[in-house]
């Protein structure tokens, strides 16, 4: 698809709306909320993740917006519908239009929002848009080998482990990351979607 002779970005900026979460295009307008969110649990202190310190939030937003401008990702702020505040970030990472693949990555939520209906609904919104609107054939998710909570969460989605990419990334603290690469393919999406909807209903019933 072209506009004025230019190839339009894929995926295009969009707001994804749910009952518990709204995923909207990231901007510096989210800065103060995200600074507050990252302080909930002091998330930047987790050595196996790359989460900005409060003083680095503006630079991190700019970094993601720069990657978006270059066609490498589509970043979102995750807004909690109960408070109206941004509770974290996520993105379509490493987008690959020719092969209709995206990675869901760069995700973090304030500690109080982890393993809640907001978290579940975010994954549902991102996966549904990828498979049902973008016609993706595969969605990938990666995490640090030592991020056991993240690995369990990805596996609960129904994603399959494709393999472990050894010495895949040098982290800001100087350690070298082994990345666990998971994926969900298009044929698996109907069952994954059913499972996510069930989990969301179960979580909501407990609120």
Protein Blocks (a to p, Z undefined) as FASTA:
>chain_A
ZZehiacddddddddddfkbccddddfklmmmmmmmmmnoplmlpmkbccddfklmmmmm
mmmmmmmmnopaccdddddfklopafbdcddehiafknopacdehiacdfklgopfklmm
mmmmmmmmmmmmnopabdcddddfklmmlmmmmmmnopacfbdcehkbccfkopacdddd
ddddfklmmmmmmmmmmmmmmmmmmZZ
